[in-house]
Amino acid sequence: MVPGLAFFYAGLVRGKNALSTLLQSFIALAIVGLTWILFGYSLSFGPDVGGFGFIGNLEWAGLHGVSATEAGPYAETIPHQAFMVFQAKFAIITPALIAGAFAERIKFSTFVIFVVAWSTIVYTPLAHWMWGSGGWLGEAGALDFAGGAVVHVSSGAAALAAALIFGRRLGFGQMEMAPHNVPFVVLGASLLWFGWFGFNAGSELGSAGRATSAFVVTHISASTAAVVWVSLDWMINRRPSVVGAATGAVAGLATITPASGFVGPMPAVVIGLGAGALCYTAVWVKTRVRLDDSLDVWAIHGVGGIWGMLAAGLFIGVGFMTLGELTDLSRGRQVLMQLMAIGASFGWAFVTTLGILVVLKYTIGLRVDERQEEEGLDLSQHGEEAYDTRPQ
């Protein structure tokens, strides 16, 4: 999924920033892959500190006591290390998603520090709250099957904070900033679509019926949201957009994530309809208010994650949307639990991300200077170009 995200994001930026955008996802895979083993996994899933449900301790730091052959406390049928490395993919992709908010203007050194700080300070408590043993959100009864609050609401809230702190790109609203490589966008979305089956179905940690259901509803939601997005583009802009089809699919994937283990096929259609319509509207609103969230992280993952978390409560246990299922009012308490999880994850991610970025802004700085931004991050930060334009 992370290489898929790399191509998706790289295709959406201008050509002079393609390599830097690719590298942001790629280096997040390496950095968080390392910090997760050293301390991230233990903080997220280790024994709770003090019984408060806030954070795990460092008992499993460096994978001490995390067996490659014996099952751990979270999965009875797979080795503890298999669970650990599966959870690493969630920890890795979340800060990589945020990179879309400040694409084309962040210093690479700042990005490296941000990834370490954010994945440690923001992500590990959120993961523990929802999925860790004794985590307070999970104990309260909030549902998040594969990362609606932990991954998508948190990355969307962080992206909103980042867009506000970073400010707009040079020439924003005055010059063309269209995607430079649409085939990259489609390739990335396709890899993401495929990888998301593992993301959602794999969260069952087995091959039972719920894993199958999660696989199926993931595909249904992505398909529905892609059709809705293309249809809206066709009606409003008079042309069906290729980028819109890919973006709609990703919105549908993000939105079904928290509900994928709890809902049936027909609710997945409704969730996909909401994903396409709500996320499309959020992109329009973002554009109207001139918020430079470069690659629409808040609109897709933030708004999609919020709708998906609510949908998990609204449609839990609903398979084919019969009258009896739809008139069951017992889900009211679950909806309240979902609202609590949305508020907690959004508030934590937004405020702590603001704090991290303010500290970085007044220490090492956030953005490249205007000359470097004009030149492009590929050359100014890495001394390389994605495309050789020199005369042959």
Disulfide bonds with the S-S distance in Angstrom:
none
